[in-house]
Amino acid sequence: MKAFDITELLLEGYNMNASDVHLSAETPPVFRIYGDLVPQTKYEPYTSEELSKFLTDLIKSLNLPLNKKEVDFSFSLKNVARVRANVFLERGNLTGAFRIITYKIRNFSELGLPQILADFANHSSGIVLIAGPTGSGKSTTLAAMIDKINQERPVHIITIEDPIEYVFQNKQALIHQRQLGNDTDSFSDGLKYALRQDPDVILVGEMRDIDTMKLALTAAETGHLVFSTIHTNSAGSAPERIIDVFPEHQQKQVAIQLSNTLVGVAYQRLLPAANGKGYVPIVEILTGTVAVRNLIRENKLHQIDSMIETGGKFGMITFDEALKRAISINKIKRNDAIIYAKEPVNL
């Protein structure tokens, strides 16, 4: 058994294909490898006092505030990867969760994402939403979209993130990345001022509140291409989720704005690969066709799911159909698919 240095520990996790590293008092470090938690028992557990000092020193070294009960931040790992971290209190003890993010931004083919997502990135204006729970690969999908634009179009891209995960290098595009806390106070502030910074493309890390949603729709309506994430359990429910956030007297106007600007919505989950190595993205797609936009405008949101079922020629696909296709080409196991299916009996 031995004590650990955070840099060495994270590098070891990176070399073992760990997606996350967890640090808790009185417990050896734990790696998440291909979805499974694997304790690293060769390391001596830290006491509560030792781990508290260790994490406090890490936060101080990054000039972050110490007066919060949880804090998000990110940092570079020796030019090998980036780390997205969250330090939080658990029964009064400081605890850390570290997500390891490769510097390499993978393209759609490498990620196994449907081509329609690349097509979404070709639009000059409108709004593109990526939905799904935490840890479903939303940030990685958005990075692939932004990198595609970066390689192909001489445009100005502004990102507002919490925290910055993937770091982009200017290629065809000029990219400015802003982090909450360090560079702007909130998504809504960052978005409001982004509109005065001559952007063509704006990435908003998350549409958390009414002000951010309002500004994102306005940006999309005024000729910008806007990307963001939203927490819904399907692609079809995303329009309703946005509209319902607003007061009733504003919902009609918001529905019109959304119907005029929606490029598409992707809802995704990561399932274990059939070969046991890594994950496979299963993606439900809603595209902003004329028919879909009319349903949004006319408040017939309950019909959107049916539109997805019949919209294959427009690139649409239901989540369960995406599961079936992944099973048919041996990407995932049937038993795993049944766990995640919306209608398991159909599988």
C-alpha positions as CSV (number, residue, x, y, z in Angstrom):
1,M,0.0,0.0,0.0
2,K,1.2,3.5,-0.7
3,A,0.0,7.1,-0.6
4,F,-0.9,8.8,-3.9
5,D,-0.3,12.0,-5.7
6,I,-3.3,13.3,-7.6
7,T,-1.5,13.8,-10.9
8,E,0.0,10.3,-10.8
9,L,-3.4,8.8,-9.7
10,L,-5.3,10.5,-12.6
11,L,-2.6,9.5,-15.1
12,E,-2.9,5.9,-13.9
13,G,-6.7,6.2,-14.3
14,Y,-6.2,7.6,-17.8
15,N,-3.9,4.7,-18.8
16,M,-6.4,2.2,-17.4
17,N,-9.2,3.8,-19.5
18,A,-11.0,5.0,-16.4
19,S,-13.7,7.6,-17.1
20,D,-13.9,8.8,-13.5
21,V,-11.8,8.8,-10.3
22,H,-13.5,9.0,-6.9
23,L,-11.7,10.1,-3.7
24,S,-13.4,9.6,-0.3
25,A,-12.1,9.6,3.3
26,E,-11.1,6.3,4.8
27,T,-11.6,4.6,1.4
28,P,-9.0,3.7,-1.3
29,P,-9.4,5.6,-4.6
30,V,-12.0,4.2,-6.9
31,F,-11.8,4.1,-10.7
32,R,-14.8,3.8,-13.0
33,I,-13.6,1.5,-15.8
34,Y,-16.0,0.7,-18.6
35,G,-18.9,1.4,-16.3
36,D,-17.7,-0.6,-13.3
37,L,-16.4,0.8,-10.1
38,V,-13.0,-0.7,-9.3
39,P,-11.3,0.1,-5.9
40,Q,-7.5,0.7,-6.1
41,T,-6.6,-1.2,-3.0
42,K,-2.9,-0.8,-3.5
43,Y,-3.2,2.8,-2.3
44,E,-3.4,3.7,1.3
45,P,-6.8,5.5,2.1
46,Y,-6.6,9.1,3.3
47,T,-8.0,10.1,6.6
48,S,-10.7,12.7,6.6
49,E,-8.2,15.4,7.7
50,E,-5.6,14.3,5.1
51,L,-8.1,14.3,2.2
52,S,-9.6,17.6,3.3
53,K,-6.1,19.3,3.2
54,F,-5.3,17.6,-0.1
55,L,-8.5,18.8,-1.8
56,T,-8.3,22.3,-0.2
57,D,-4.7,22.7,-1.4
58,L,-5.8,21.7,-4.9
59,I,-8.7,24.2,-4.9
60,K,-6.4,27.0,-3.6
61,S,-3.8,26.2,-6.3
62,L,-6.5,27.0,-8.9
63,N,-7.6,30.2,-7.2
64,L,-11.1,28.9,-6.5
65,P,-13.4,30.0,-3.7
66,L,-13.3,27.8,-0.5
67,N,-16.6,29.1,1.0
68,K,-18.9,26.7,-0.9
69,K,-20.2,23.3,0.0
70,E,-19.5,22.1,-3.6
71,V,-17.4,23.5,-6.4
72,D,-17.0,22.6,-10.1
73,F,-13.7,23.2,-11.8
74,S,-11.4,21.8,-14.5
75,F,-7.7,21.6,-15.1
76,S,-5.1,20.1,-17.4
77,L,-3.4,16.8,-16.8
78,K,0.2,17.1,-18.0
79,N,-0.9,17.8,-21.7
80,V,-2.4,14.3,-21.8
81,A,-6.0,15.0,-20.8
82,R,-8.3,17.5,-19.1
83,V,-10.0,16.8,-15.8
84,R,-13.5,18.0,-14.8
85,A,-13.8,17.9,-11.1
86,N,-16.4,18.4,-8.4
87,V,-15.4,18.7,-4.7
88,F,-18.3,18.4,-2.3
89,L,-19.1,17.7,1.3
90,E,-20.4,14.3,2.3
91,R,-21.3,13.9,6.0
92,G,-19.1,16.8,6.7
93,N,-16.1,15.3,4.9
94,L,-14.6,16.8,1.7
95,T,-14.9,14.3,-1.2
96,G,-13.9,14.5,-4.9
97,A,-15.2,13.2,-8.2
98,F,-12.9,13.6,-11.2
99,R,-13.9,13.0,-14.8
100,I,-11.0,12.4,-17.2
101,I,-11.5,14.0,-20.6
102,T,-9.2,13.2,-23.5
103,Y,-7.7,16.1,-25.4
104,K,-8.5,14.5,-28.7
105,I,-11.9,15.5,-29.9
106,R,-13.4,12.5,-31.7
107,N,-15.5,12.8,-34.8
108,F,-19.0,11.4,-35.4
109,S,-17.7,8.2,-36.9
110,E,-15.3,7.5,-34.1
111,L,-18.1,8.2,-31.5
112,G,-20.6,6.0,-33.3
113,L,-23.1,8.9,-33.7
114,P,-25.7,9.2,-36.4
115,Q,-24.8,11.3,-39.5
116,I,-27.8,13.5,-39.0
117,L,-26.0,15.2,-36.1
118,A,-23.3,16.2,-38.4
119,D,-26.0,17.6,-40.7
120,F,-27.4,19.7,-37.8
121,A,-24.0,21.4,-37.5
122,N,-24.1,22.5,-41.2
123,H,-27.0,25.0,-40.5
124,S,-26.1,28.7,-40.4
125,S,-28.8,29.5,-37.8
126,G,-31.3,27.9,-35.4
127,I,-31.1,25.9,-32.2
128,V,-29.8,22.4,-31.7
129,L,-30.4,20.7,-28.4
130,I,-28.7,17.6,-26.9
131,A,-30.8,15.9,-24.2
132,G,-30.0,13.1,-21.7
133,P,-29.1,12.5,-18.1
134,T,-25.8,13.3,-16.5
135,G,-23.0,11.2,-17.9
136,S,-24.7,10.4,-21.2
137,G,-22.0,12.0,-23.4
138,K,-23.8,15.3,-24.2
139,S,-20.6,17.4,-23.9
140,T,-18.7,14.9,-26.2
141,T,-21.4,15.1,-28.8
142,L,-21.4,18.9,-28.7
143,A,-17.6,19.0,-29.0
144,A,-17.8,16.9,-32.1
145,M,-20.3,19.3,-33.6
146,I,-18.2,22.4,-32.7
147,D,-15.0,20.8,-34.0
148,K,-16.7,20.0,-37.3
149,I,-17.7,23.6,-37.7
150,N,-14.2,24.6,-36.6
151,Q,-12.6,22.5,-39.4
152,E,-14.9,23.6,-42.2
153,R,-16.2,27.2,-41.7
154,P,-14.5,30.6,-41.0
155,V,-16.9,31.7,-38.3
156,H,-16.7,33.1,-34.8
157,I,-17.7,30.6,-32.1
158,I,-18.3,31.5,-28.5
159,T,-18.8,28.8,-25.9
160,I,-20.1,29.4,-22.3
161,E,-19.3,26.4,-20.2
162,D,-19.4,25.2,-16.6
163,P,-16.6,24.2,-16.5
164,I,-14.6,24.1,-19.8
165,E,-14.1,20.5,-20.7
166,Y,-12.8,20.1,-24.3
167,V,-10.3,22.8,-25.3
168,F,-10.5,23.8,-29.0
169,Q,-7.7,25.0,-31.2
170,N,-8.5,27.6,-33.9
171,K,-8.7,25.9,-37.3
172,Q,-11.0,27.6,-39.8
173,A,-13.0,29.2,-37.0
174,L,-12.1,31.7,-34.3
175,I,-13.1,30.2,-31.0
176,H,-13.5,31.9,-27.6
177,Q,-14.3,29.7,-24.6
178,R,-15.7,31.3,-21.5
179,Q,-16.1,29.5,-18.1
180,L,-18.7,30.3,-15.5
181,G,-17.1,31.8,-12.4
182,N,-13.8,32.8,-14.1
183,D,-15.0,34.5,-17.2
184,T,-18.7,35.2,-16.7
185,D,-21.1,35.0,-13.8
186,S,-23.9,32.9,-15.4
187,F,-25.1,31.3,-18.6
188,S,-27.6,34.1,-19.1
189,D,-25.0,36.8,-18.6
190,G,-22.6,35.1,-20.9
191,L,-25.2,34.7,-23.5
192,K,-26.5,38.2,-23.2
193,Y,-23.0,39.7,-23.8
194,A,-22.1,37.1,-26.4
195,L,-24.7,38.7,-28.7
196,R,-22.5,41.9,-28.6
197,Q,-19.3,40.0,-29.4
198,D,-20.0,39.3,-33.1
199,P,-20.7,35.5,-32.9
200,D,-21.9,33.2,-35.6
201,V,-22.1,30.1,-33.4
202,I,-22.9,30.0,-29.7
203,L,-22.6,27.0,-27.4
204,V,-24.4,27.4,-24.1
205,G,-23.4,24.5,-21.7
206,E,-26.9,24.1,-20.3
207,M,-30.3,25.8,-20.5
208,R,-31.0,25.9,-16.8
209,D,-33.3,28.8,-16.4
210,I,-35.9,31.0,-18.1
211,D,-33.5,33.8,-18.8
212,T,-31.0,31.5,-20.6
213,M,-33.8,29.9,-22.6
214,K,-35.2,33.3,-23.6
215,L,-31.8,34.6,-24.7
216,A,-30.9,31.3,-26.6
217,L,-34.2,31.5,-28.6
218,T,-33.6,35.1,-29.4
219,A,-30.0,34.4,-30.5
220,A,-31.3,31.6,-32.8
221,E,-34.1,33.8,-34.1
222,T,-31.6,36.6,-35.0
223,G,-29.4,34.5,-37.3
224,H,-27.1,32.6,-34.9
225,L,-26.6,28.9,-34.7
226,V,-27.1,27.9,-31.0
227,F,-26.1,24.6,-29.3
228,S,-27.1,23.7,-25.8
229,T,-28.1,20.8,-23.6
230,I,-31.4,20.2,-21.8
231,H,-32.4,17.6,-19.2
232,T,-35.4,15.7,-20.6
233,N,-36.1,12.0,-20.9
234,S,-36.8,12.0,-24.7
235,A,-36.2,14.1,-27.8
236,G,-39.9,14.6,-28.2
237,S,-40.4,16.1,-24.8
238,A,-37.8,18.8,-25.2
239,P,-40.1,21.4,-26.9
240,E,-42.7,21.0,-24.1
241,R,-40.0,21.3,-21.4
242,I,-38.9,24.7,-22.8
243,I,-42.3,26.1,-23.4
244,D,-43.6,25.0,-19.9
245,V,-40.8,26.9,-18.2
246,F,-42.3,30.2,-19.2
247,P,-45.4,31.9,-17.7
248,E,-48.6,31.0,-19.4
249,H,-49.0,34.4,-21.1
250,Q,-45.6,34.0,-22.8
251,Q,-46.0,30.4,-23.9
252,K,-47.6,31.1,-27.3
253,Q,-44.8,33.5,-28.3
254,V,-42.1,31.1,-27.1
255,A,-43.8,28.3,-29.1
256,I,-43.6,30.5,-32.2
257,Q,-40.0,31.3,-31.6
258,L,-39.1,27.6,-31.1
259,S,-41.1,26.5,-34.1
260,N,-39.2,29.1,-36.2
261,T,-35.7,28.1,-35.0
262,L,-35.6,24.4,-34.1
263,V,-33.0,22.5,-36.1
264,G,-33.2,19.3,-34.1
265,V,-33.1,17.5,-30.8
266,A,-31.0,14.5,-29.9
267,Y,-31.7,12.4,-26.8
268,Q,-28.9,10.1,-26.0
269,R,-27.8,7.4,-23.5
270,L,-24.6,5.4,-23.2
271,L,-25.0,1.6,-23.0
272,P,-22.2,-0.9,-22.3
273,A,-20.6,-2.2,-25.5
274,A,-21.3,-5.8,-26.3
275,N,-17.5,-6.6,-26.2
276,G,-17.2,-5.1,-22.8
277,K,-14.9,-2.3,-23.9
278,G,-16.4,1.2,-23.6
279,Y,-19.9,2.5,-24.4
280,V,-22.2,2.8,-27.3
281,P,-24.3,5.9,-27.8
282,I,-28.0,5.2,-28.4
283,V,-29.6,8.3,-29.9
284,E,-33.2,9.3,-30.4
285,I,-33.5,12.0,-33.1
286,L,-36.2,14.7,-33.6
287,T,-35.6,17.0,-36.7
288,G,-37.2,20.3,-37.1
289,T,-39.3,19.5,-40.2
290,V,-42.1,21.7,-41.4
291,A,-44.6,19.2,-39.8
292,V,-42.8,19.2,-36.5
293,R,-42.6,23.0,-36.4
294,N,-46.3,23.2,-37.1
295,L,-47.1,20.9,-34.2
296,I,-45.0,23.1,-31.9
297,R,-46.7,26.3,-33.2
298,E,-50.2,24.8,-32.8
299,N,-49.5,23.4,-29.3
300,K,-50.0,19.8,-30.5
301,L,-46.9,18.6,-28.6
302,H,-48.4,15.3,-27.7
303,Q,-48.2,14.3,-31.4
304,I,-44.4,14.8,-31.7
305,D,-43.6,11.3,-30.6
306,S,-45.7,9.9,-33.4
307,M,-44.0,12.2,-35.8
308,I,-40.6,10.7,-34.7
309,E,-41.9,7.2,-35.4
310,T,-42.9,8.0,-38.9
311,G,-40.1,10.4,-39.8
312,G,-37.4,8.0,-40.8
313,K,-36.9,9.7,-44.2
314,F,-36.0,12.9,-42.4
315,G,-33.4,11.2,-40.2
316,M,-35.7,10.8,-37.2
317,I,-35.6,7.6,-35.0
318,T,-37.1,6.6,-31.7
319,F,-35.0,5.5,-28.8
320,D,-36.3,1.9,-28.9
321,E,-35.7,1.7,-32.7
322,A,-32.1,2.9,-32.1
323,L,-31.7,0.1,-29.5
324,K,-33.0,-2.5,-32.0
325,R,-30.5,-1.4,-34.6
326,A,-27.7,-1.5,-32.2
327,I,-28.7,-5.1,-31.1
328,S,-28.9,-6.2,-34.8
329,I,-25.3,-5.3,-35.5
330,N,-24.1,-6.7,-32.2
331,K,-23.1,-3.3,-30.7
332,I,-24.9,-3.9,-27.5
333,K,-26.4,-6.8,-25.6
334,R,-30.2,-7.5,-25.7
335,N,-30.4,-7.7,-21.9
336,D,-28.8,-4.3,-21.5
337,A,-31.2,-2.8,-24.1
338,I,-34.2,-4.1,-22.3
339,I,-33.1,-2.3,-19.1
340,Y,-33.0,1.0,-21.0
341,A,-35.9,0.5,-23.4
342,K,-39.0,2.8,-23.1
343,E,-41.2,-0.1,-24.1
344,P,-39.2,-3.3,-23.1
345,V,-41.9,-5.6,-24.4
346,N,-41.3,-4.4,-28.0
347,L,-37.7,-5.7,-27.7
